[in-house]
């Protein structure tokens, strides 16, 4: 399944689970589809999900991380004030590997 197919499948499953959001049409662009999917993720009440849903959601999110890349925390430069501190400013949704302590 392609990333675009996963995104649409997840939207449709969430709309089935929450019929009050089923009147929202699936947008044409991937960016608009992602916005709708995020909104549906955010309003979904905590409850069990099917194995299929969890597998497809996991594959979708892993691919998003792979596409964005991962920031290597060990390659970031330490501050002048304290060599134990690293200051990093970036997108909160960007993955960052853990920085080892010395």
N, C-alpha and C positions, 0 to 999 in steps of 0.2 A: 504494500500500500504506500502510495506517495504521500508526502507531507500535506499537500493540498487535500487529498482524500481523507486523511486522518482528521484534519481541521474541520471539514464539512461533516464527517461522521460524528465527531464529538459535539458539534453544534446541534445536529439533529437529535442525538441521544439526550442531550440536556433539555432540548425543547419538548421531547416526549415526556421526560421526567417532570418538567415544570410547564404544563400546558399554558399557564398565564403568559409565557414568553413565546409561544408558538406562532403568534401573529407577526413576529419580526421576520422579514424575508432574509434569506442568506445573501449577503452582499456579493458583488461580482469580484472585487479585488481582494487579494490575500490580506492586505493591511486592514481593510474594513472587516473581513471575516475574523481576523485575530482580535480586533477590538470587541466584536460581538461575543466571541468565545470567552475572552477575559471577563466580560460583564457577566456572562452566564456562570463561569467558575465562581465569581465573587458573590453572586446572590444565592448560589446553591446551598441549601441547609446541610449540615453534617449528617450523613447517613451512609449506609453501605452502598457500594457500587459493584456492578458486575465485574467478573474477571476480564471479560472482553474490554469493558470500558477502561479498567485500570491498565491493561496491557497497551491499548492504543494511546491512552493519555501519556503513559510512560515513554513510549516510542516517540510520540510527538514532542514532548518536552526535552528528551535527550537529543533529538535532532536539532531543536532550537539552540541548545547549548553548544552543540558541535558547530553549528553555523556561526554563532557569535564568537566562539573561541573562549579560552580560559586565560585569565591574567595570572602570570607566574609571580606570586608574592615574593619569592626569594630573589627575583631579579630587580625588585624595586629598591631605590636608593634610600638609605637611612637619613634622618634629619641631622642637621649640624648640631642641634642642642643635645641630642641623646641618640647614640648609634643603635639603641634598641628599638627606636620608634621609626615607623614608616608611615608616611602620609600618602594616601591614595584617594584620588577623587575620580569617580566614574559612575557609570550606570549601575544602579542598585541591582539590576537583573543580570549583570555580568558575573559569571562565576569566577571565583578566585581560589586558587589552591591555598592551603594553609601555610603560614610562615612558621618555620621551625624556630623553637626557642633555643637560646644558647646559654 
